[in-house]
Amino acid sequence: MRKKKNSVTNWRNEKKDIFAILGDNKKFLMPAILVIAVVITVVIAVSANHRATEIAANTAAEAESTTFEVTEAAMEENAHPEVNALVEKYYEASAAGDADTLKELYKGLDETEILKAVATSEYIEKIDNITVYTKPGPVEGSYVAYVYNEVKLFDYEGKVPGLETLYICTDENGNLYINGDIADAGELDYIKQISVQADVIDLNNKVASSYNEMVSGDEALAELLTKMRSGVQVSVGEALATSEATTPEDNATEETSEEETEPGKTTITTRIIKATDVINIRSSDSETADILDKTTQGQEFKELEALANGWSKVEYKGKEAYVKTEFFEVVSEETTVVDNSEESTEEADNSSAASEASSADSSAAASSSASTETSTKVSSAKTGKMTVTDSVKFRKGQSTDSEAITTIYAGSTVNVIEQYASGWAKIEYNNKTGYIKSEFLKD
């Protein structure tokens, strides 16, 4: 039975953590995508801290940030009663879907993040067995807390382990709060450095190993997590949609969006992903698997499959290898419809090969002009009515620095005019033309 709440009905997911700069055995958050459906707290930390990273990047060019001395202070367990009290209250609010309390305790949350928190709580019976490990923070009265927790889900007997990082600060009145709106690059760098210290890595690896073994060894749990993630995405989208006036054009496009692939044909999607940090390339989807090599920052791979446990199967030196999904971003996504007949399949393969070569040749040129409309068009990419899979910014140009026109919420239907090798798509939405990332579109 799903937990019943009157505050929010159904709604939807997300992105990267500021601490996702660590290697796959240096990270201290659980795989972000799965934890979204399991630990509401991690969902909030991922979204808020990712936004903080963008703020820091924009402000770094304008002003110098403070440099904080990093010490080798040992990680303490449950050493500060006031910190434990804050964390306990935070988890109680998370499990209960108490939006007001979450806003009070966790500074820097926007409407979407609050909706995600409330929607995820529908699947959580309780969060317990909480242990708070702390290290001194960069500023006076602050702590970097690594919080171990176990989540009891409805319709599942076991408890799912998790590890969340919280940056806890003291306000002008002496009250502790969770800071999810870090704008100082110096503070971010400090947290990054202490989070690769041996005791933090050991704790992270221990929890990650326990989590991965539990999910990989229980198909029912893996399936439940996938369903939960989808349910949260739908719920968020619906909740956000009700807050905006729906135009006649929206209704019309929604009716025509449910197009299906013709019988006898198969839709194939190929994604190119790029490493955002230096991480290990392993022989299987486990942090104890053999290390084949390390990525370089910006190195691109062909993704063969995005697994439910937070790993991606990629093509590496002509063979299959595995990397942690959270340390990669989508560069381009190409969708083709292939006829299942032998003759048509052969033609489609030839067309796909030519398209891949064309896309590869155009990528370098597109990267230098990604913010212009002259980026190379991906000729085989789908156009026409498509559905947005996540809440994204609708921008005037092909760049995250480009001015945002509005936010398009999950489940909305847009008219795709063109898709480019740069990973952007030119679309029409509410009688306006602009751009979003192609990765957030589906048939």
C-alpha positions, 0 to 999 in steps of 0.5 A, a space after each residue: 500500500 502506498 502512503 496516503 497524503 492530502 498535501 500533494 498527489 502525483 509528480 517527478 526527477 534529476 540531476 548531479 551533486 556538487 560532490 559528484 566530482 569525486 571518483 567512483 570510489 571517492 564519492 560520498 553520495 549514493 547513486 543519485 538517480 536511484 536514491 531519488 526514489 529512495 532517500 528524499 534527502 539525497 534528492 534535495 541535496 543533489 538538486 540544491 547543491 548542483 545549483 550551488 555549483 552553477 552559481 559558484 561557477 558564474 561568480 568565480 569570474 567576477 570575484 575571488 573566493 576565500 581560500 580555506 585551510 584544509 586539515 586532516 581532522 578525523 571524522 567524528 561519530 555523533 559528536 555534536 548533539 545539536 547537529 544530531 537534533 537538526 538531522 533527526 528533525 530533517 529526516 522526520 520531515 522528509 519521511 512525513 513530506 512536511 514541506 514547511 519544516 523542510 523549507 525551514 531547516 534546509 535553506 535554498 530549496 525551490 518549488 520543484 525540490 520541495 515537490 520532489 520531497 513531498 512526492 518521494 515521502 509517499 513511498 517512505 514508511 520511515 528513515 531510521 538507524 541514523 548515524 552522523 559523522 562530522 568534520 569541521 566546516 570551512 567557516 566558524 560554526 559550520 560542519 560537513 556531515 556525512 549521514 548514514 541512514 536506512 530507509 524503510 519503504 512501503 511494500 518492501 520488508 528490508 531497509 535500504 542503506 544510504 549516505 548523504 552529505 549535508 553542509 550545516 551552518 550557523 545563522 546570525 541567531 546561533 541556530 543551525 541550518 542545512 545550507 543548500 545554497 553555497 555560492 562561495 567557490 572556496 567553501 565548495 573547494 574545501 568540502 571537495 578536498 575533505 571529502 577525498 580524505 581516507 576516512 570519508 572514502 572508506 565510509 562511502 565505499 562501505 555504504 555504497 558496497 552494501 547498497 549495490 549488493 542489496 539492489 543487484 541481489 534483489 530484482 524486486 527491489 530494483 524494480 520497485 526503485 525504478 517504479 518509484 522513480 517514475 512515479 515521483 517524476 510523474 507526480 512532480 510534473 502533474 503538480 507543477 502543471 496544475 500551478 500554470 494555466 494550460 493553453 489550448 495549444 498545450 491541450 492540442 499537442 498533448 492529444 497528438 503526443 501519444 504517437 507509437 512506433 509503427 508495427 514492424 519497426 524498432 526505435 533505437 536510441 544511441 547516446 554519447 556521454 562525456 566524463 565530467 571528472 577522472 574516474 575508474 573504468 571497470 570490468 563490471 558494475 561494481 566498485 570492487 571490479 577490476 579497473 581497466 583504465 581511468 577516464 580523462 575529463 571530457 573523454 567521450 564514450 558510446 553508452 550501450 545501456 544505463 543500468 538501474 543500479 547507477 552504472 552505465 555500460 559503455 563501449 571501450 576499446 571495442 569491448 564492454 566496460 562500466 562507469 558510474 553514470 553520475 560522473 557523465 553528461 549526455 553530449 548527443 542523443 540520436 534516435 532512429 526507427 529501423 524496419 525489422 525486415 531484412 532488407 530495410 534493416 540493412 538499409 537502416 544500418 547503412 544510413 545509421 553508419 553514415 549518420 554516425 560518421 557525419 555526426 562525429 565529423 560535425 561535433 568538433 565544429 559544433 562545439 565551437 559554435 554551440 550557442 549559435 543556430 548554425 550547429 550541425 543538424 542531426 539528420 536522423 534525429 526525430 522532429 515533430 511532437 515530443 514529450 519533455 522527460 524532466 523539468 528544464 529551462 527553455 533558452 534563447 540559445 544553445 548554451 546553459 549561459 543563454 537567457 532562459 525564456 521559461 521552465 518547461 515541466 516534465 510531461 509537457 509536449 513540444 514541437 521539435 524543429 531540429 536536433 543538433 550534434 551539439 546535444 541541443 534541440 530547437 523547439 516551439 513551445 507556447 508559440 515561442 521558439 528556443 532551445 533545450 537539451 535533446 536528452 530531455 526529449 522522448 517520443 
